[in-house]
Amino acid sequence: MIDLRSDTVTRPTPAMREAMARAEVGDDVWGDDPTVAVLEAAVAERAGKAAGLFLPSGTQSNLAALLTHCQRGDEFIAGQLAHLYRDEGGGAAALGGIQAQPIEHAPDGSLPLDKVQAAIKGADIHHARTRLLALENTFRGRVLPADYQAEALALARVHGLATHLDGARLFNAAVASGRPLADLCQGFDSVSLCFSKGLGAPVGSVLVGDAALIARARRWRKTLGGGMRQVGILAAGCHHALEHHVERLAEDHAHARQLAEGLADIDGISVQACDTNMVFLAVPEADGRALEAHLAPRGILAAVGATTRLVLHLDVGDDDIPRILAAFRSFSARSGA
C-alpha cells in the first residue's frame, strides 16, 4: 500500500528498530534516562539552543510552549490555517485559558506584518494581552523566506512579544534551503521539532529554547501527562532519525517534484503547488469520492477533498511514482476528463 495521506504514516526502519531495542533507559521523570538526555542535548546543539525537552507529540510540544510563554487571559498570534491554531484541538484555550488571535495568510502562506502589527494589543484592560507570535516552517510544504522571518522577529521584539516556531517539518526546510537548522531557529525563543513526520520515527518531538524556558516547559509537560518513564526506547528512534534520515529528505522532495510534473500532464488534474515533500492538487468536486475509490484497490491511499494533499515520505520509493501516476491516468481515462 502506498500511503500518501501524510508523512506521519511512516514505519520504523529495521535499523531504527534495532537502535530502539538496544537503547539504554532510565526513569526520565526523574531525569535518569540517558538516551533521552543525549537526544535532547543533540537536538538543542543542532538547533543552536541551550536546552531541549523530549515530548510525545508535536501537539503537546506546541502546547507546552504556549503554556510556558502565556498566562490565562493572554493572547498569541498565529495564522488562520496554522496547525498550532487550527489542528490541535483548541488545547491552548481548553487547558490554558489562552486566547488565539488568528491572522489570514498572504497568498505565499506568510502572515502580513501590517496585519500582525494591527492585531497586537497592549495594556488596555479591555483586551487580552498579546504575549506571543507563533510562526510555522514549513507551512503547507513551503519554506518560510529568510527575509520575512527576520522582519517578523524584529517586529515581535519591538512590541515585546515572545516568539515560537512550529517546526514540525523544519528539517525539510533546512534540506530544501540548504541552510543549517540553527539558522532557521535563530531568533525564536522556542522551537518545536517533530521526528514522527518526514524523519520517520514512530513518535516524539523536542522543544528547544534557553535553559530557563525549558525548565518551565518541563513542569508543564508533567502537568499535561507527557512525563514518561523508560522512554529512551522512543528517544533512540528519534536519535537514529536525526543521524540517518535528515539528508535523505531530499529524496522525498525529488519524488514530490516528479509526481507533480507527471500529474500536471493529466486531464482533469490541476496541480496547485509543490514544495518540499507535498503536492497540492485540485480535482473536480464530483470526482473526489470516485477518485479515492479508484485509487484504493490499486494500493494507493489519498485523502481527496476540495484541495488534495499528497505527501511523500521514506516509505514511498522510486518505483512507486510511476504506479501512482498510472493510477491517476487510468482514472482520468475512465472518467473521460
C-alpha positions in Angstrom: 0.0 0.0 0.0 1.3 3.5 -1.0 0.0 5.8 1.7 0.1 9.5 0.6 -2.2 10.9 3.3 0.7 12.2 5.4 4.3 11.7 6.3 3.1 10.6 9.8 2.3 7.2 8.4 5.9 6.0 8.1 7.0 2.9 9.9 10.3 2.5 11.7 13.1 1.1 9.5 14.8 -2.1 10.6 17.9 -0.1 11.6 15.7 2.2 13.7 14.0 -0.7 15.4 17.5 -2.1 16.3 18.6 1.2 17.8 15.4 1.3 19.9 15.9 -2.3 21.1 19.4 -1.5 22.2 18.5 1.8 24.0 19.9 2.3 27.5 17.0 3.5 29.6 16.2 5.1 33.0 13.3 7.0 34.5 13.0 10.2 32.5 10.6 11.9 35.0 13.5 11.7 37.5 15.9 12.8 34.7 17.6 9.4 34.7 17.1 8.3 31.1 20.5 8.7 29.4 19.2 8.1 25.9 16.7 11.0 26.3 19.4 13.2 27.7 21.6 12.5 24.8 18.8 13.2 22.3 17.8 16.5 24.0 21.4 17.7 24.0 22.0 16.7 20.4 18.9 18.4 19.1 19.5 21.6 21.1 23.0 21.8 19.8 21.9 21.3 16.2 19.2 24.0 16.7 21.6 26.4 18.3 19.7 26.5 21.6 20.8 25.9 25.2 18.4 23.1 26.1 15.8 20.6 24.8 12.8 18.7 26.1 11.6 15.4 24.7 7.8 15.3 24.4 5.5 12.6 23.0 4.0 14.7 20.2 4.3 17.9 18.3 0.8 19.0 19.6 2.0 18.6 23.2 5.3 20.3 22.4 3.5 23.3 20.9 1.0 23.4 23.8 3.8 23.2 26.4 5.4 26.2 24.6 2.2 28.2 24.6 1.6 27.5 28.3 5.2 28.5 29.1 5.0 31.8 27.2 1.5 32.8 28.1 -0.7 33.1 31.2 -4.5 32.7 31.5 -6.2 35.6 29.6 -3.1 36.2 27.4 -3.2 36.0 23.7 -1.0 34.6 20.9 -1.0 35.5 17.3 -0.9 32.7 14.7 -2.0 32.0 11.1 -5.7 31.2 10.4 -4.6 27.9 8.9 -1.6 27.3 11.2 -1.5 23.8 12.7 -1.0 25.2 16.2 -4.2 27.2 15.9 -6.5 25.1 13.7 -5.5 21.5 14.1 -4.5 20.9 17.8 -7.9 20.6 19.4 -8.1 24.1 20.9 -5.7 23.0 23.7 -4.4 26.5 24.5 -8.0 27.7 25.2 -9.2 24.5 26.8 -6.3 23.9 29.1 -4.5 27.2 29.4 -7.2 29.9 29.1 -5.1 31.4 26.3 -6.8 33.3 23.5 -5.8 32.9 19.9 -5.7 35.8 17.5 -5.7 34.3 14.0 -4.4 36.2 11.0 -5.4 35.4 7.5 -2.4 34.2 5.4 -1.0 36.0 2.4 -1.0 34.0 -0.9 2.5 32.8 -0.1 1.5 31.5 3.3 3.1 34.2 5.4 1.3 36.4 7.8 1.2 40.0 6.5 3.2 42.0 9.1 0.9 45.0 8.8 -1.9 42.8 9.9 0.2 41.3 12.7 1.1 44.7 14.0 -2.6 45.8 13.9 -3.6 42.8 15.9 -1.1 43.4 18.7 -2.9 44.5 21.9 -1.2 46.2 24.8 -2.1 47.1 28.4 -5.7 48.2 27.8 -7.8 46.4 30.3 -10.5 45.7 27.7 -8.2 43.5 25.7 -6.4 40.2 26.1 -2.7 41.0 26.3 -0.7 39.8 23.3 2.3 37.9 24.5 3.5 35.7 21.7 3.9 35.5 17.9 3.8 31.9 16.6 5.0 31.1 13.1 5.2 27.7 11.2 8.0 26.4 8.9 7.4 24.7 6.6 3.8 25.9 6.1 1.9 23.5 3.7 5.3 22.4 2.5 6.6 25.9 1.7 9.8 27.2 3.3 9.4 30.4 5.3 11.5 33.1 3.5 14.6 34.1 5.5 14.0 37.9 5.0 10.4 37.5 6.1 11.4 35.6 9.2 13.9 38.3 10.2 11.3 41.0 9.7 8.7 39.2 11.7 11.1 38.5 14.6 12.1 42.2 14.6 8.5 43.3 14.7 7.9 40.9 17.7 10.9 42.3 19.6 9.8 45.9 19.1 6.5 45.1 20.7 7.9 42.9 23.5 6.5 39.7 22.2 8.0 36.3 22.7 8.3 34.1 19.6 7.6 30.4 18.9 8.2 28.4 15.8 6.2 25.3 15.0 9.0 23.5 13.2 7.2 20.2 12.7 8.9 20.0 9.3 11.8 22.3 9.9 14.2 19.6 8.8 12.5 19.7 5.4 13.0 23.4 5.3 16.7 23.1 6.2 17.3 20.5 3.5 15.3 22.4 0.8 17.0 25.7 1.6 20.5 24.3 2.2 20.7 26.3 5.4 21.7 24.9 8.8 18.9 24.1 11.2 20.4 26.6 13.7 19.9 29.4 11.1 16.2 28.6 10.8 15.8 28.6 14.6 17.8 31.7 15.2 15.9 34.5 16.9 13.0 32.3 18.1 12.5 31.9 21.9 11.2 28.4 21.4 11.1 25.9 18.5 9.2 22.6 18.3 10.9 19.9 16.2 9.0 16.8 15.2 10.5 13.4 14.5 7.4 11.4 13.6 6.8 13.1 10.2 9.5 13.1 7.5 12.2 11.7 9.7 10.2 8.6 10.2 10.3 8.0 14.0 7.2 6.4 15.4 6.7 9.1 18.0 8.4 12.2 19.5 9.1 15.9 19.4 11.8 18.0 21.0 11.1 21.6 22.2 14.2 23.7 22.3 15.0 27.1 23.9 17.0 28.6 26.7 17.5 26.7 29.9 15.0 28.7 32.0 12.2 28.3 29.4 12.8 24.6 29.1 12.8 24.2 32.9 9.3 25.8 32.9 8.2 23.7 30.0 9.3 20.6 31.8 6.8 21.4 34.6 4.1 21.8 32.0 5.0 18.6 30.3 4.4 16.8 33.6 1.0 18.6 34.1 -0.1 17.6 30.6 0.7 14.0 31.2 3.8 13.9 29.0 6.2 12.8 31.7 7.1 9.3 30.7 9.4 6.7 32.4 11.7 4.4 30.4 11.1 6.5 27.3 14.7 6.1 26.0 13.3 3.4 23.7 11.4 6.0 21.8 14.1 8.7 22.1 16.5 6.2 20.5 14.3 6.1 17.4 14.3 9.9 17.2 18.1 10.0 17.6 18.6 7.4 14.8 16.4 9.6 12.6 18.4 12.7 13.5 21.6 10.9 12.5 20.4 9.0 9.4 17.2 10.4 8.0 17.7 14.2 7.6 19.7 14.3 4.4 17.5 11.7 2.7 14.6 14.2 2.9 15.9 15.5 -0.4 14.7 12.2 -1.9 11.1 13.0 -0.8 11.4 16.4 -2.3 12.6 15.0 -5.6 9.7 12.4 -5.6 7.2 15.3 -5.0 8.6 17.2 -8.0 8.5 14.1 -10.1 4.9 13.3 -9.1 3.8 16.9 -9.6 5.3 17.1 -13.1 3.5 13.8 -14.1 0.2 14.9 -12.6 0.3 18.2 -14.4 0.0 16.3 -17.7 -3.2 14.5 -16.8 -6.5 15.9 -17.9 -8.8 16.9 -15.0 -5.9 17.3 -12.5 -4.8 20.8 -11.5 -1.5 20.9 -9.6 -1.7 23.9 -7.3 1.6 23.8 -5.6 4.6 21.5 -5.0 7.0 22.5 -2.2 9.4 20.2 -0.3 7.6 16.9 0.1 4.0 17.9 -0.6 1.9 18.2 -3.8 -1.4 20.0 -3.6 -3.8 19.4 -6.4 -7.5 20.0 -7.3 -9.9 17.6 -8.9 -13.5 18.3 -9.9 -15.7 18.1 -6.7 -17.9 15.4 -8.3 -14.9 13.2 -8.9 -13.4 13.3 -5.4 -15.0 10.2 -3.9 -14.7 8.3 -7.1 -11.0 9.1 -7.3 -10.5 7.8 -3.7 -12.4 4.6 -4.6 -10.4 4.2 -7.8 -7.0 4.6 -6.0 -7.6 2.3 -3.0 -7.9 -1.1 -4.8 -4.8 -0.1 -6.7 -2.9 0.1 -3.5 -2.9 3.9 -3.0 -4.3 5.8 -0.1 -5.0 9.5 -0.5 -7.3 11.9 1.3 -9.1 13.6 -1.6 -11.0 16.8 -1.0 -11.6 20.3 -2.2 -7.8 20.5 -2.1 -6.0 17.2 -2.1 -2.6 17.0 -0.4 -0.2 14.1 -1.5 2.7 13.7 0.9 5.9 11.9 0.0 8.0 10.2 2.7 10.5 7.5 3.3 8.1 4.7 2.7 7.5 5.9 -0.9 10.3 4.8 -3.2 11.4 5.4 -6.8 9.2 2.6 -8.2 6.1 3.9 -6.5 5.9 7.2 -8.5 5.1 5.5 -11.8 2.4 3.4 -10.1 0.8 6.5 -8.6 0.8 8.3 -12.0 -0.6 5.2 -13.8 -3.5 5.1 -11.3 -4.3 8.8 -11.8 -4.1 8.4 -15.6 -6.4 5.4 -15.6 -8.9 7.3 -13.6 -8.8 10.2 -16.0 -9.3 8.0 -18.9 -12.2 6.2 -17.3 -13.9 9.4 -16.3 -13.4 11.0 -19.7 -11.7 14.0 -18.2 
